[in-house]
Amino acid sequence: MEEYIVSARKYRPTSFDTVIGQHALTTTLKNAVKSGKLAHAYLFCGPRGVGKTTCARIFAKAINCLTPTPDGEACGHCESCKASDEGRSYNIFELDAASNNGIDHIKQLMEQTRIPPQVGRYKVFIIDEVHMLSTSAFNAFLKTLEEPPAHVIFILATTEKQKILPTILSRCQIYDFERMSVANIIAHLKEVAAKEGISYDEESLALIAEKADGGMRDALSIFDQAASFCQGNITYDRVREDLNVLDIDNYFQLIDLALDNKVADMISLFNTVISNGFDPGNTILGLASHTRNIMLAKDAQTLPMLDMSEQQRQRYQQQAARCTPKFLYQALKIMNECDTTYKMSNNKRLLAEITLIRVGQITQPDDDEPAAGRSPKRLKSLFNKIIASQQIAAGQVAVAESAKRKTDAIPLHRTTAANDSATTQQAATTAQGTQQAKAKGQTTRLRLDDISVSIAGIINRQRATKVEEKIELPEETTEDNIFTDEELTREWVAMCNRMKRNGIAIAMRLRNLTPHITQYPEVEVVADNQILLEEMQQIRLRLQKTMRNSLHNNNITLSLRAAESHEVRRYYSPRELLDQLRQSNPAVETLCDKFKLVLEN
């Protein structure tokens, strides 16, 4: 029986022209051989299975070829080429740095560099997985790499360039190998299948190419596995079964169901997928990748980024025509959130199902159509609108009450007929809108009388919050009333309480300051620090205008300055205040001891 050789070894390239997917790189190497301009060190880096070691062997063979072809290829007939093909060449040395990474191995290799080649012109040293060398081995190798003998060429290969010392990188010509495209892998698999007499279909080879993830060696290994499982007749269903890959039709179906808001059908299909042994998290990741492909297929500029067969591209384009960009962006965001929290979740399947439910509700209408009974979005949005309307009403009531209290204290004579007319017109419009809504028979909406006590509590809390809504400042007055320090402090605190929502932070700091009259009607405010002073300087004119209107004195001038060292007030903690009370008042000490009172943090 003839010895079996796996396809990855049997169909390994033997010349630059047979290397798949690295045309620019192989052309550069052939030109170097043809011109005789060879560097003393090369570094081949890239992912696994893309031809780094293969190209290193082909390059070493071409360098020592006695009669190279005009385009820089090895002839394959001279003694040097035959010795290289049979693995008995004394001019080509290979070292696996993963298992020979010590300093002793490098020293032995350096000893061999002193001996010139017996046949050919160069001694070529191929060091595979060079990033596995120890630091001491790298240092021992560095001097020889910097100034090697004229007859020595080093070819280093690695999958992790970032682990190599910069001093090594700077002494090498670096060649970055590309990942194999799906089209190149499919084309090569077709050639191998034709030589082996194996039948196939296009989709099965595309699935193998995608599973290989850019590695030709992985693709050939999977191809051998699929050929053995399918007994020489490779089909898509058999390959999917052999590799345990989720059928892409499930992803297309899930997106179609999500666009139609069929959440129950999505959960049912997801349950079928899980029952077949697929992980919920991997299923969501696969759906996210599928959604990304749809987004790329939606634009002609990003369509070439889809590394797949032409038949699958057309299928993605058809589904992309149904999807809106908003749906795709929102779906990707939701599935990315699931991926972020998946490892920390105790119920991973439930998290995946909730993710699918959210994706299925993206395009569902909120209130314009009757509820389908499968989503709480309508009820949620309905209550949000009810609460929002009551918040607006509460804010209007709060502003009206605040204006009324201010009217009782200060006669307001600036209410114009135009304002009264606008208010009357707004009330009439609101009443007319209410009558039209009743006339249309919108009985499905909840009335305010039917809202539960909990919703009423929420509205009341919102109403209380709205009391501190933004209050427009009145126009400056021309009065010249006399005021005292007590009135100044009272109006200062009232102004801080009336500040707008976006000024709460500064209002809290201003409330701790006490303005005082320096030379009537000049008012001075001392800021505790320079930062607060700079913030107050930005709104000084507004503060001055407010105090003029509140105190009915248009001659008030407001000056600001930072506190001096002896003026800075110390702020005591609750425990420090209690200790002071105990020291100043023995009754407090007796009360705490008798009832065993303890100040909690």
Salt bridges, closest charged atoms under 4 A:
ASP17 OD1 - LYS30 NZ 2.99
GLU79 OE2 - ARG88 NH1 3.12
ASP85 OD1 - LYS61 NZ 2.82
GLU86 OE1 - ARG88 NE 2.47
GLU94 OE2 - ARG57 NE 2.76
GLU111 OE1 - ARG114 NH1 3.60
GLU129 OE1 - HIS131 ND1 3.54
GLU146 OE1 - ARG171 NH2 3.40
GLU160 OE1 - LYS163 NZ 2.73
ASP176 OD1 - LYS161 NZ 3.40
GLU191 OE1 - HIS188 ND1 3.93
GLU196 OE2 - LYS10 NZ 3.00
GLU202 OE1 - LYS190 NZ 3.12
ASP213 OD1 - ARG179 NH2 2.73
ASP218 OD2 - ARG48 NE 2.87
ASP237 OD1 - ARG240 NH2 3.87
ASP249 OD1 - ARG315 NH2 2.40
ASP256 OD1 - ARG322 NH1 3.16
ASP260 OD1 - ARG322 NH2 3.12
GLU337 OE1 - ARG358 NH1 3.20
GLU353 OE2 - ARG349 NE 3.25
ASP366 OD1 - LYS377 NZ 3.69
ASP367 OD1 - ARG378 NH1 3.91
ASP408 OD2 - LYS404 NZ 3.80
ASP450 OD2 - ARG447 NE 3.53
GLU469 OE2 - LYS466 NZ 2.66
GLU469 OE2 - ARG501 NE 3.34
GLU479 OE1 - HIS552 ND1 3.01
GLU524 OE1 - HIS516 NE2 3.07
GLU524 OE2 - ARG561 NE 2.94
GLU535 OE1 - ARG509 NH2 2.66
GLU564 OE1 - HIS566 ND1 3.57
GLU567 OE2 - ARG561 NH2 2.91
GLU576 OE2 - ARG570 NH2 3.02
GLU589 OE1 - ARG582 NE 3.52
